[in-house]
Amino acid sequence: MFLNTFFSDSGYDTDEARREFSREALSDYAFLYAKVVRKDGEVKRNGIFRGPLVLQTFATHLTSTHDAISVHPLGDPGKPKGVLALAATAVERALTLWNDGLISLDSLKLAQRSSSTSGIIKLINKSTGKKSGKSTDFTQANWASVTMEYLSSINSNFHDVRRLIASWRKLLSLLRAVTRRFEDPP
């Protein structure tokens, strides 16, 4: 949903423009970073897990669950590493669907008219010959390994306690700014 809003707000008004953006964002995992500079064949990245789409997805989760009951065995609510990993995975999935042509402007319009929850184009299941969303669904079978890789990266990048606390503070500050931007009237 955020990606579609982002596309509309940013002037990506054709399927081709959206696919091109998605291809670039997926390249070198640029969508994960606050800043990516490509120069002379080299890629410099800064601010892992601080890409705007990842932060927006992460912020939405935190905002929608901030009054929820905390279940400490599931992790420290002040450091929701799993949520950040899922946010990164969700953004990668959405970009992949656009990149692969499995979401289009027409499929989104059709979904809106039919009250469908998504505009994902269903593929033909080779075994049954019927349309199925099984290969594109956001399921454990399709995305658990990617999520676990992100979680491992989060744990690797934020292993030092002081660095972790400083990073979370910076991340939460950025999230507050992103959330305010979407809550404040224009």
C-alpha positions as CSV (number, residue, x, y, z in Angstrom):
1,M,0.0,0.0,0.0
2,F,2.8,2.5,0.9
3,L,4.6,1.6,-2.3
4,N,1.5,2.5,-4.4
5,T,1.1,5.8,-2.5
6,F,4.8,6.5,-2.9
7,F,4.6,5.8,-6.6
8,S,1.6,8.1,-7.0
9,D,3.0,10.9,-4.9
10,S,6.4,10.7,-6.7
11,G,5.0,10.8,-10.3
12,Y,5.6,7.2,-11.2
13,D,2.4,7.0,-13.1
14,T,3.2,4.1,-15.6
15,D,3.8,0.5,-15.1
16,E,7.2,0.9,-16.8
17,A,8.3,3.7,-14.5
18,R,7.2,1.7,-11.4
19,R,9.1,-1.4,-12.7
20,E,12.2,0.7,-13.4
21,F,12.1,2.2,-9.9
22,S,11.6,-1.3,-8.4
23,R,14.5,-2.7,-10.4
24,E,16.8,0.1,-9.2
25,A,15.6,-0.2,-5.6
26,L,16.2,-4.0,-5.6
27,S,19.6,-3.6,-7.1
28,D,22.3,-3.9,-4.4
29,Y,19.4,-3.8,-1.9
30,A,19.3,0.0,-2.3
31,F,15.8,0.1,-0.7
32,L,17.3,-0.9,2.7
33,Y,19.5,2.1,2.9
34,A,19.0,5.8,3.8
35,K,21.4,6.7,1.1
36,V,22.9,4.9,-1.9
37,V,25.5,6.5,-4.2
38,R,26.5,4.8,-7.4
39,K,29.6,6.3,-9.0
40,D,32.3,4.9,-11.3
41,G,31.0,1.4,-10.9
42,E,31.1,1.5,-7.2
43,V,28.2,1.5,-4.7
44,K,28.4,3.3,-1.4
45,R,25.6,2.7,1.1
46,N,24.8,4.4,4.3
47,G,22.1,3.8,6.9
48,I,21.1,0.1,6.6
49,F,17.5,-0.6,7.5
50,R,16.8,3.2,7.2
51,G,15.4,3.2,3.7
52,P,12.2,5.4,3.5
53,L,9.9,2.5,2.5
54,V,11.3,0.2,5.2
55,L,10.9,2.9,7.8
56,Q,7.4,3.7,6.7
57,T,6.4,0.1,6.9
58,F,8.1,-0.3,10.3
59,A,6.5,2.9,11.6
60,T,3.1,1.8,10.5
61,H,3.4,-1.4,12.5
62,L,4.7,0.3,15.6
63,T,2.0,3.0,15.4
64,S,-0.8,0.4,14.9
65,T,0.5,-1.8,17.8
66,H,1.7,0.8,20.3
67,D,-1.3,0.2,22.7
68,A,-1.0,-3.6,22.3
69,I,-0.2,-5.9,25.2
70,S,3.5,-6.7,25.4
71,V,4.5,-10.3,25.4
72,H,8.1,-10.3,26.6
73,P,9.0,-13.9,25.6
74,L,8.5,-12.7,22.0
75,G,11.3,-10.2,22.3
76,D,12.1,-6.8,23.9
77,P,9.3,-4.4,22.7
78,G,11.9,-1.6,22.8
79,K,14.0,-3.3,20.2
80,P,11.7,-5.0,17.7
81,K,14.3,-6.6,15.5
82,G,11.8,-9.1,14.1
83,V,9.4,-6.4,13.1
84,L,12.2,-4.5,11.3
85,A,13.1,-7.8,9.5
86,L,9.5,-8.3,8.4
87,A,9.2,-4.7,7.3
88,A,12.3,-5.1,5.1
89,T,10.9,-8.3,3.7
90,A,7.5,-6.8,3.0
91,V,9.1,-4.0,1.0
92,E,11.3,-6.4,-0.9
93,R,8.2,-8.4,-1.8
94,A,6.3,-5.4,-3.0
95,L,9.2,-4.2,-5.1
96,T,9.7,-7.7,-6.5
97,L,6.0,-8.0,-7.5
98,W,6.2,-4.7,-9.4
99,N,9.6,-5.6,-10.9
100,D,8.2,-8.9,-12.1
101,G,5.0,-7.4,-13.5
102,L,2.8,-9.2,-11.0
103,I,1.2,-5.9,-10.0
104,S,0.2,-3.3,-12.5
105,L,-1.9,-0.2,-12.6
106,D,-4.7,-2.2,-14.3
107,S,-4.6,-5.0,-11.7
108,L,-4.8,-2.4,-8.9
109,K,-7.8,-0.7,-10.6
110,L,-9.5,-4.1,-11.0
111,A,-8.8,-4.9,-7.3
112,Q,-10.4,-1.6,-6.3
113,R,-13.5,-2.3,-8.4
114,S,-13.9,-5.8,-7.1
115,S,-13.1,-5.0,-3.4
116,S,-10.1,-7.3,-3.6
117,T,-7.5,-6.8,-1.0
118,S,-4.6,-6.8,-3.4
119,G,-3.8,-6.1,-7.0
120,I,-1.4,-9.0,-7.3
121,I,-1.8,-10.9,-10.6
122,K,-2.4,-14.6,-10.0
123,L,-0.3,-17.1,-11.9
124,I,-1.4,-20.3,-13.4
125,N,-0.6,-23.3,-11.1
126,K,1.2,-25.8,-13.3
127,S,-0.2,-28.7,-11.5
128,T,-3.9,-27.7,-11.5
129,G,-4.0,-25.3,-14.5
130,K,-5.9,-22.8,-12.3
131,K,-5.1,-19.3,-11.2
132,S,-3.3,-19.2,-7.8
133,G,-1.7,-16.7,-5.6
134,K,0.3,-19.4,-3.7
135,S,3.6,-18.4,-5.3
136,T,3.2,-14.7,-4.6
137,D,1.6,-14.8,-1.1
138,F,3.4,-13.3,1.8
139,T,3.8,-16.7,3.6
140,Q,6.4,-18.5,5.6
141,A,7.1,-20.9,2.7
142,N,7.8,-18.0,0.3
143,W,9.5,-15.4,2.6
144,A,10.8,-17.0,5.8
145,S,14.3,-17.5,4.6
146,V,14.5,-13.8,3.4
147,T,13.2,-12.6,6.7
148,M,15.7,-14.7,8.6
149,E,18.5,-13.3,6.5
150,Y,17.4,-9.8,7.4
151,L,17.1,-10.7,11.1
152,S,20.7,-12.1,10.9
153,S,21.9,-8.9,9.3
154,I,20.1,-6.8,11.9
155,N,21.7,-8.9,14.7
156,S,25.2,-8.6,13.0
157,N,24.9,-4.9,12.4
158,F,23.6,-4.1,15.8
159,H,25.5,-6.5,18.0
160,D,27.3,-3.9,20.2
161,V,24.9,-2.8,22.9
162,R,25.9,0.9,22.8
163,R,25.7,0.9,19.0
164,L,22.4,-0.9,19.1
165,I,20.9,1.6,21.6
166,A,22.2,4.6,19.6
167,S,20.9,3.1,16.3
168,W,17.4,2.4,17.8
169,R,17.2,5.9,19.2
170,K,18.1,7.3,15.7
171,L,15.7,4.9,14.0
172,L,12.9,5.8,16.4
173,S,13.6,9.5,15.9
174,L,13.3,9.0,12.1
175,L,10.1,7.0,12.6
176,R,8.6,9.8,14.6
177,A,9.4,12.2,11.8
178,V,8.0,9.9,9.1
179,T,4.8,9.3,11.2
180,R,4.3,13.0,11.8
181,R,4.7,13.7,8.1
182,F,1.8,11.3,7.3
183,E,-0.3,12.4,10.2
184,D,0.0,16.2,9.7
185,P,-2.5,17.7,7.3
186,P,-1.0,19.2,4.1
